[in-house]
Amino acid sequence: MTKQLSQKFLFQYYSFVLALSTVFTLYVLLKPGINSPVYPKNLSNSLRKIGSSSLISVKEQKFEKDSSDRKLSSVFKYSYDDGSKIIASMVRVRKKDDFKIETYGLLTKNIDPIFLKNSMFINTIPPSHSGIVGKDKFIQTCVIPGSTQLADSDFRLSELTKTVEKLNPRKKNLWDRFLGTAKSIDYSCLVLTYKIPSGLKQMPPRNWLTIVSKAQAALRAR
């Protein structure tokens, strides 16, 4: 009798474990991925005048570069009468470790207009790096939605993740930890790239801080 009860208990236990593992497997398989980020269209109005430079054209370019780990908006190119240019795109990644521009990071990887070659760190606020696209020199950083300080923008993994997690704190109970059902952090930012006017050697270039500030304000207001 005792043996039969023991066998019945084991059968029920293993059936429960099997059912639970099936539920978890289906959840992982059917769990929705990331959505495409929304570009702040109000940014165009904010960028009509940058210092003494006036906006003369805006072009939108779409790229088929989405994957399960990265989604991006169209790339917008703002051209100015002094020969400078601002290129911007909202980019979202699924994994924390991909939330970076540095070392061929997924935020700009294979996106030709905003991928900087031969880049180097620029010791400034906001932390930025400069490099080459084609034959032109650009400076670049990533602006996180909701940020208010210039120092919150960056291109490095450690600093970007620190800022986005500070702005999006998560409270998880034991059930969320067990099931993985806690709300995911939105690892997205506006990749902001500025073509430095020809002949200008000052780093960071004039207007860079103004451009980043305007982008932060546009992201907060959308």
C-alpha positions in Angstrom: 0.0 0.0 0.0 2.8 2.4 1.0 4.7 1.5 -2.2 1.6 2.3 -4.3 1.2 5.7 -2.6 4.8 6.4 -3.1 4.6 5.6 -6.8 1.4 7.6 -7.2 3.1 10.6 -5.5 6.2 10.3 -7.8 3.9 10.1 -10.8 2.0 13.2 -9.8 5.3 15.1 -9.0 6.9 14.3 -12.3 3.7 15.1 -14.2 3.6 18.5 -12.5 7.3 19.2 -13.3 6.7 18.1 -17.0 3.6 20.4 -17.3 5.5 23.3 -15.7 8.5 22.9 -18.0 6.2 22.7 -21.0 4.5 26.0 -19.9 7.9 27.7 -19.5 9.1 26.4 -22.9 6.0 27.7 -24.6 6.3 31.1 -22.8 9.9 31.5 -24.0 9.0 30.5 -27.5 5.9 32.8 -27.7 7.2 35.7 -25.7 7.0 38.8 -27.9 10.3 40.4 -29.0 11.1 44.0 -29.1 9.1 46.5 -31.2 10.5 49.2 -33.5 11.2 52.4 -31.6 9.3 55.6 -32.3 11.4 58.5 -33.7 10.8 61.9 -32.1 9.3 63.8 -35.1 9.2 67.0 -33.0 13.0 66.9 -33.2 12.9 68.5 -36.7 11.3 71.7 -35.2 14.0 71.8 -32.5 16.8 71.6 -35.0 15.7 74.3 -37.4 18.3 76.7 -36.0 21.6 75.6 -34.5 23.7 78.6 -33.5 24.1 80.7 -36.7 23.3 77.7 -38.9 19.9 77.3 -40.6 18.3 74.0 -41.6 17.9 73.7 -45.4 16.7 70.2 -45.9 15.5 67.0 -44.1 15.8 63.6 -45.7 14.4 60.3 -44.4 16.1 57.0 -45.3 14.7 53.6 -44.4 17.0 50.6 -43.8 16.2 46.9 -43.7 18.5 46.2 -40.8 16.0 44.9 -38.2 16.5 41.6 -36.5 15.2 39.8 -33.4 17.9 41.6 -31.4 17.7 45.1 -32.9 15.1 47.4 -34.3 15.6 50.9 -35.7 13.6 53.8 -37.0 14.3 55.5 -40.3 17.5 57.5 -40.4 16.9 61.2 -40.7 19.5 63.5 -42.2 19.4 67.3 -41.4 21.5 69.5 -43.7 22.5 73.1 -42.8 23.7 76.1 -44.7 27.2 76.0 -43.2 27.8 72.5 -44.6 27.2 70.7 -41.3 24.8 67.8 -41.0 23.0 66.0 -38.2 22.1 62.3 -38.7 19.7 60.7 -36.2 18.0 57.4 -35.7 16.2 55.7 -32.8 17.6 52.3 -32.1 16.4 49.6 -29.7 18.2 46.4 -28.7 16.8 43.4 -26.9 19.9 42.4 -24.8 21.6 44.6 -22.2 25.1 43.6 -23.5 24.3 44.9 -27.0 23.4 48.4 -25.7 26.5 50.1 -26.9 28.2 51.9 -29.8 31.8 51.1 -28.8 33.7 48.1 -30.3 31.3 47.5 -33.2 28.3 47.7 -30.9 24.8 46.8 -32.2 23.5 50.3 -31.9 25.3 51.3 -35.1 26.6 48.0 -36.5 26.1 47.7 -40.3 24.1 51.0 -40.4 26.4 52.8 -42.8 25.3 56.5 -42.3 25.9 56.3 -38.5 28.7 53.8 -38.2 31.9 55.7 -37.5 35.2 54.2 -38.7 38.5 54.8 -36.9 36.7 56.3 -33.9 38.4 57.8 -30.9 37.1 59.0 -27.5 36.4 62.7 -27.0 36.8 63.8 -23.4 33.8 66.0 -23.1 30.3 66.3 -21.6 28.4 64.5 -23.1 30.9 61.7 -23.5 31.3 61.2 -27.2 33.5 59.7 -29.9 34.5 60.9 -33.3 35.3 59.1 -36.5 34.8 58.9 -40.2 31.8 58.2 -42.5 33.0 58.3 -46.1 35.4 61.2 -46.2 33.7 63.3 -43.6 34.5 63.6 -39.8 31.6 63.2 -37.4 31.1 63.2 -33.6 28.5 60.9 -32.0 26.7 60.0 -28.8 23.5 58.2 -27.8 20.7 60.1 -26.1 18.5 58.1 -23.8 14.8 59.0 -23.6 13.9 60.6 -20.2 17.5 61.8 -19.5 18.0 65.4 -18.4 21.7 65.8 -18.0 24.2 66.0 -20.8 26.4 63.5 -19.0 23.6 60.9 -19.3 24.4 60.6 -23.0 27.2 58.2 -24.0 28.5 55.6 -26.4 29.9 53.1 -24.0 28.1 50.0 -22.6 28.7 50.5 -18.9 27.5 54.2 -18.9 24.5 53.7 -21.2 23.2 50.7 -19.2 23.8 52.5 -15.9 21.7 55.5 -17.1 18.8 53.6 -18.6 18.5 51.3 -15.6 18.6 54.3 -13.3 15.7 55.9 -15.3 13.8 52.7 -15.4 14.0 51.0 -12.0 12.4 47.5 -11.8 10.8 45.9 -8.8 10.6 42.1 -9.1 9.0 39.7 -6.7 10.1 36.1 -6.4 7.4 34.9 -8.9 8.6 37.4 -11.5 12.2 36.2 -11.0 11.1 32.6 -11.3 9.0 33.0 -14.4 10.9 35.9 -16.0 7.7 37.9 -16.3 9.0 41.2 -14.9 8.7 44.2 -17.3 11.7 44.4 -19.5 13.9 47.5 -19.5 13.7 49.5 -22.7 17.2 49.5 -24.1 16.7 52.2 -26.7 18.3 55.6 -27.5 18.6 58.2 -30.1 21.9 57.8 -32.0 23.0 61.3 -32.7 25.7 62.0 -35.2 27.0 65.4 -36.2 29.1 66.2 -39.3 31.7 68.7 -38.2 31.9 71.8 -40.5 34.9 71.6 -42.7 38.0 73.5 -41.4 36.8 73.3 -37.8 39.3 71.6 -35.5 37.8 72.5 -32.2 36.7 69.4 -30.2 34.0 69.1 -29.3 32.8 71.3 -32.2 30.7 74.3 -31.5 27.0 73.6 -31.3 27.5 70.0 -30.2 26.2 70.6 -26.7 23.3 72.6 -28.0 22.3 69.7 -30.4 22.4 67.1 -27.7 20.4 69.3 -25.3 17.7 69.9 -28.0 17.5 66.1 -28.7 17.0 65.4 -25.0 14.2 67.9 -24.7 12.5 66.5 -27.8 12.6 63.0 -26.4 11.1 64.2 -23.1 8.3 66.1 -24.9 7.2 63.4 -27.4 
